[in-house]
Amino acid sequence: MGRPRSESSSVTPERASRLAKFVKLIAKAPRARSVLLDKLDIDLRGFYRDVKTLRALQVEVSNRGDQYQLDEDLDDARGKLPCPDPQLTLAELKQLTKGTTDAHKKLRKLLDAIVGTAAAANGYHRR
């Protein structure tokens, strides 16, 4: 599942948490923008920025006037949200590449990209 690089490449833990809270709030029933502003503790500009981000991530958010709702399963929407940088070492990253899932493959590709460039100069070689 591809997504625009600008929407997923860097997100703070606080913003990731807010986006997760946002989709949870609108999952059960439509919520008024004013309620969401209050519950998310953001201003109008931040609200529209988050709506734009969710839509860019292909989270199905719709609105009728000032009522916003999630038009897909909550778990599916959460699965599209970005994850903050976990600040892993290369050794930790290598440990997480063992497996056969798409996530493992994605991490292996990341590790290969790193080891093939600057990391190789620091004695971290491919096997």
Secondary structure, DSSP 4 states (H G I P E B T S, - for coil): ----HHHHS---HHHHHHHHHHHHHTTSS-EEHHHHHHHHT--HHHHHHHHHHHHHTT--EEEETTEEEE-S-HHHHHTTS--------HHHHHHHT-SSSHHHHHHHHHHHHHIIIIIHHTT----
